[in-house]
């Protein structure tokens, strides 16, 4: 495991890891604010997110693990998108273009793919399921307790997930110290299966 529990000890590696976390958290915070205020995140934020995710991950995991995580998780996102499109196509006759125009933003898809290297596949599935469930519960509660005269609120999905991801990475750095890049279930005595 590359992430150390003694992050406070002065060393160049620990300082760079902390800097990468702070930069990534700053970008996630900016994305959250943009999505909550305007229900849109400009393209340059996704470029910043890509750069900070790359900086963060390169300091914490081997390149082979990161590439494997990215490829497998991107495939999982593709399967998720195919499932969503199939559901909306069968249920409402919505085309793929309409899916991204009315139900899901392209920014949400970009966010999922860009953050894919941060997690091993089972951790990615847990992250996606858990974060989407939290968002569903929060916005469900807002809809139930809100006024009936107000129009239906749209969900700033990428912004909410950015907020939750920033909180998760911060809590992991200072409290949990869990290695999200590798899955204990896939470890063998001789190394990893990937």
N, C-alpha and C positions, 0 to 999 in steps of 0.2 A: 504494500500500500504506500503510495507516494505522499498522500496528505498526512501531515504530522499532527499529533495531538498537542505538541508543544509549539504552537504557532507564534507564541510570544518571544521565543528565543531568537535573538538577533542572528540572522544568517541571510545571505543574498537570496537563497531559494525561498525561504519563508516570507521575506519582504516582497518578492515578486508575486508569490501566490496571493498574499494579502492585497497587493495593488491590483492584481487581476480580478479579484473578487469585488473590490470597491468599484472598479471601472464597470464591470458587468452589472453590478447592482445599480449604479448610476444610470446606465442605459435602460435597464428594466424599469426603473422608477420614472424616467422620462417617457417611456412608452406607455406606462400606466396612466400618467397624467394626460397625455395626448388622447388616449383612447377614451378616458372617462369624460374629458371636456368636449371633444369634437367627434367622437365615435369614428375616428380615423387616425391612422398612423402613417406619416409620410415615409417614402421609400428610403430616405437617408438613414432613418432610424434602424431599418433592417440591415443596412450596410454596417452601421455601428455595432449592431447586435452580432452580426457575423464575425466582425473583427474581435470583439471582446470575448465571444464564446471560444474562438480559436485561441486567443491569448490565455484564457482561463484553462482550457482543456490541455493544451500542449505542455503546460507546467505540471500537470497532475497525472497524466496517463501516457503510455506508449502510443506511438502513431498507429500501429496496427490495431490496437484496441479501439481507438477513436474512429478509424475508417470502418471497421466492422460494425461498431455501434451506429454510425451514420447510415451505412447501407441497409442494415437490418431494420432500423427504426424508420427510415424513409420508406421502405417496403411496407411496414406496418401502417404508416400514414396513408400510403397509396391504397391499401386494403380498406382502411377506414373510409377514405373518400369514395371508393367504389361502392361500399356498403351504403353510405349516406345517399349517394346519387341513385343507387338502385331503389332505395326506400322511397325517396321523393319522386322518382320517375314512376314507380308503380302506384304510389298513393295520390300524387297530384299532377302527374304528367309533366314534371319540370325537367327542362333540359339542363345540361351541365352548366351552361352559361347563366341560366336563371338561378341555379343553385348558388353560384357565387354572387349573383346580383341581389338575391332576396333572402337567402337563408344563412349563408356563411360568407365571410369576407376572404378575399385572397390573402389578406394579411394574416389571418388565422392559420392558413395553410403554410405560409412562409415562416411564421413563428414556430410551428411544430417541426418543420424540416431543419431550420437553423439551430434549434435547441436539441435536436436528436443526438448529437455526439455527447451530450452531457450525461447520458444514461445508458447502461446496458439494457438489452431488450426487455427483460422482465421488469426491471426498474422503470423503464420508459412506459410500459403498459400500466404499472402501478401509479406512476406520476400522472399520466393522462386520465386514467379512471378516477383517481382521487381528486385531482384538480377540477375536472368537469363535474364531479358530484358535488363538491363544495360550491362551485359556481351555480349549479342548478338549485341547490338548497337556498343559497342567499337570494338569488333572483326570484325563486318561488315564494319565499317569505316576503319579499318586496311587493310582488304582485298581489299576494293575499292581503297584506296590510295596507296597500295603497288605495288611493281614491278611485272609484269607479269612473269618474269623469276624465281622468288622465288617460292619454293614449298608451297602448302597450309599450313598455320600455324595451328598447333594444339592449342586447347584452354586449358589453365591450369585452368580448372573449379573450382576445390577445392581451388586452390591458389587465384583465383579472388574472390570467395565467402568468403574466409578467410579474405582477405583484406577489402571487403565491410562490413563484419560482425564486424571486429575490429573498423572500422570507425563508424558504426551504434551504437555499444555499447558505444564507447567513446563519441559520440555526445549526446547520450541519458543520459549518466552520468552527463555531464556538461551543457547541453542545454535543452533537451526536458523533461526529468524526466517522461517518459511514462512507465507504467507497462506492459511489453510484456507478462508476465506470465498469465494474466487474460484478458478476452475480455469483454469490457463494454456491448456488445450486449447480452451476456449471463448472465448478472447479474440480479438478482431479488431483491425485497425488503428484503427477508429473507436470502440472501446469493447467492452463485453461484449454477448453475445447475449441475456442475460436482461434 
